[in-house]
């Protein structure tokens, strides 16, 4: 394949990313709805919403019923995950714009992915995951460099994803696309990204985790940051640098706040501690509070920088659009 063919292939891929669905419309032929008995034209009955062409129960109906259980029917789970990895921001953008038929329901998709991960990691590979408590309580919590999250990882990932909602809303609220997007839209953005996180970390990269944890850690971190960058760029429409510095501020704020919350919420039985240990715990809570304040300060600084950059860009566009004097 020469350079010209590669460029053409990339352009076709970009067009597919932005508009992958080609809806087929039924002819003007009158259809009879088997469900409510009305006659209509189009793909779906306007009275009860049953699809045109649905007739008697057949073996196809049996197959489709079993496929629907596992999300393999309309808006299938594998298809949605495939699109989520090849065109993450465009799929998310379509969904939060109101095109809900383009994807498997995101919250249900997150649940199914979590169940699949539990099956793969805790039944097929029990020796690798011994000591993990998937849906139970946290057995160990990351606090500084002392301990590591060892349990409840499915919920931990989801709660961590929710921490991205507010920083994303603040740093991208003046974006070229989805300007002033809402917090509920931000919720679904993070649910989709959480699915990417779980699939990438616990399914795709699982063989690397079995070989070497540190290699797995660095590769998974790099790929997740890359996917977050691509998704945010496609969703909000900033350029490379405009997206990059905003995404970095969002990630840093979330990491700082998460560290503070972990230290603050880590459950300790004070009856088992001596006075010196209690003093150490008190200092840790002070550090946790300081981290939360630092996170808010960083977010405030990011908001100010974002506001200045937005106004600078708007003024530049205004000047460029002003007619030159004759």
N, C-alpha and C positions, 0 to 999 in steps of 0.2 A: 504493500500500500504506500503510494507516494504522498508527499506533503499535501497536495491539493485534495486528494481523497480523504486524508485524515481531517482536514479542515471541514470538508463537507459533512463527514460523519459526525464531527463534533457539533456542527450547526444543527443537524437533524436531531441529535440528542438533546440539545438545548431547547429546540421547538417542542420535542416530546415532553421534556420536563415541565414546560409552562402550560402545555395543553395536551395531556395524554389521552383524553376521553373523546371519542367521536360518537355521539349519541345517534342511534338509529330511530327514525320516526316512522310510525306505522302509516299505511296508506289511508286514503279517505274512505276505504271500505267500511261499511257499517258492521260493528261487532256486537255480539249478544253476550251479555254478562251472565255467566252461569251462577253467580252468587246472588245478585239482587234482581236479575231478570230485565234490566234496562238495556236498551240499544244505545250504542255510542260509537264515536269515531276517535281513533287515537290509540295510545299504548295502554292506557289505564282507564277503568270505569270512573267517571266523575262522581258517581253516587256512593260507591263503596270502596274504591281504590284497588279492586282486584285487577291483576294484569290481564291484558287481552290475550286470548288464545288458551287460557286456562280451561281445560275441559275435564274429561273423566279421569279418575285416579288410575295411574299406570305404574309400571316399574320405575319409570323416570321419577314419579312422585315419591316413591319409596327411597330412591337414591338421594334425591334432593333433600328429603327430610333428615336423613342421617348426616348429610353434608352440612346442613344448617346448624346441627347441634354443635359442631366443632368450628363453626365460622368459615366453612368452605363453600358456602353458597354465594348469594349476592353480596357484593362488597366483602369478599373473602378476607380472612385473617392473613394468610400468606401473601396475597396480592397487596394488601395494605402495608404490611411490613416491608415487602419488596420496594414499593413506591417510597416508603418512609426513608429507606436507605439511599435510593437513587435520586430522589427529588424531595428531600425532607422539608425545606422551607415552603416550596410550592404546594405540597400536599397540605401542610398545616395552614397555610394562607387560604387555600380553597375552603378548608373546613370552617375556620373561624369567620369566613366571609358569608357563610350560610349554605355552602354546598356540602351538605352533610351526607349525600349519597356517594361521595367520592371515596369514603373510607369506612372501614369497619369501625363501629363505635369505640372511641379511644379509651374510655374507662374500662369497658369490657375487654378490649384488647390488652390493656395493662394487666387485668386479672388473669386472662388466659396465659399470657407470657409468664407471669409469676408461677402459675401452676405447672407449666412446662418446665421451667427452671427447677422447681422443687423435684419433679420427676427425674430429670436428667441428673441433677447434682446429688440428690439424696437417696435415690434408689439404684441408679446405674453406677454411681461412683460414691458409695458410702464411705470408703476409706479416705477419700480426698476431703470430704466435708464433715468428718467426725468432729463433734464439739459444737456444731452450728445448731442454733435453735431458730427455725425459719419463721414461724408465726407466733412463737412464744416471746418471753421477755428477753431483754438484752442481758446477756451474760457478762460481757465486758464492753466498755465504751472507750472510744478514743479520747484520751485526755493528755494533751501535749504529746510527748513521745513515750509515755508510760505504758499504755494498754491499747488494744485494737478492738474494733467492733467485731464481735464474734457471733452475734445472734440477731434475730429479727431484721435481717438485712433487707428483705423485700419492703418492709414498712420504712426502714431507714432511708432507702433510696427514694421512696415516694415523698416522705416528709422533707428530705433535702431538696427535692425538685420543687416543692411548694415554696421554699425560701427564695427561689429565683423570681417569683411572680412580681413582687413589689419592686426590686431593683430593675427588672426588665421594663416594667411599666414606666418607671422614672427615666431611665436612660434612653428609651426608644419612643417616648410619647410624642416627639416631634418628627418622627421618621417620614420619609417620602411616601411609604405605603403603610396602611393601618395607622394613620396619624391618630393619636389619642385613643389607642386601642384600650379596651376595658379590662378590668381585673378578671372577670369571668373568661374572657378570651385568653388572658394570660394563663389561667388555670389549664385550659386545654392545650395551649402551647407546651406547657411543662409536662403534661401527661404524655404527649407524643414524644417529647425528648427523653422522658423517663423510660419509655418503651425502647428507644434506641439504646439508652444506657444499659438496660438489663440484657437485651439481646446481644449487644456487642460484648459486654463484660462476662456474661455467664453462659453464653452459647457459642458464639463465633470464636472467641479467644480462649475457650476452655482448654483446648489442647496445650496452649502455651503455658497456662497456669499449672498444668500437670508436670511440665518440664522445669520451669524456673519462675518463682513468684516475682522476683525483681524485674525480669524481662517483661513478664506479663503486666506488671504495674506501670512501667514506663510506656509500653506500647498502647495499653488501654487508655491511659491518661492523654497521650498525644492524639489518639484517634477521637476520643470524646471531645476534646477541645476543638479539633478540626471540624467535627460534625456540628457542634454548637455554633461555630463561626459560619459554616455554610448555611445552616438553618436560619440563623438570625439575618444573614445577608439576603437570602431569598425572601424571607418574610417581610422585612422592613425596607429593603431597597436602598440602603446606604452603600457607598463604595467600599473598597477593601479596607482602607485605613479608618474610615468612619465607623465601620462595623467592628474592626479589630479592637480599637481602644475602648469602645463601649462594652464589648463582650468581656474584655479583661477586667474592667472595673466591676461589672456584674459578678464575675467569678470570684474576684478577690473579696468583695463585700460579703458574698455568701459564705466563703470559707472562714472569714473572720467571725461572722455571726454564728456559724455552726460550731466553731471551736468554743466560743463563749457559752452557747447553749449546752454543749456537751459537758462542760465543766460545771455549769450552774445546775443542771438537772440530774447529774449523776447521783444516784441514791446511796447514802452512806448511813450505816448504823452507828450513831455516835456513842451508844452505850458500850461499844467494844473498843473505843479509842481512848488513849491516854491524853493528858492535857497538851503535850507537845503535838500530837497528831491532830487534835482539835484546832490548835493554832495554825497548823499547816493547812487544814481544810478551810479555815477562815480566810487565809491569804489566797487560797485558790479561788474562792468565791469573789474576792476583791478583783483578782485578775480576770475572772469571767465577766464581771460587770464592766471592767475596763475594756475588754474585747468587744462587748456589745456596743459600748459608746463609740469605740473606734470604728466599728462597722457603720454606725449611723453617720459619723463624721465623714467617712469615706464616701458614703452614698450622697451626702449633702454636697461635698466637693465635686463629685461626678455630675450631679444635677446642675450645679453652677457652670461647670465647663461645658456641659451639653447645651445649656441655654445660650451661653456666649457663642459657641460654634454654630448653633442654629440661627441666631440673629445675624452673625457674620455672613453665613451662606445666603440668607434671605436678602440682606442688603446688597450683596454682590449680584444676585440674580435680578434684583430690582434695577440696579445700575446698568446691567447688561441689556435689559429690556427697554430702557429709556431711549427714545429717539434722539439721534445725534442732530445738533443744530446745523441747519443748512448754511 
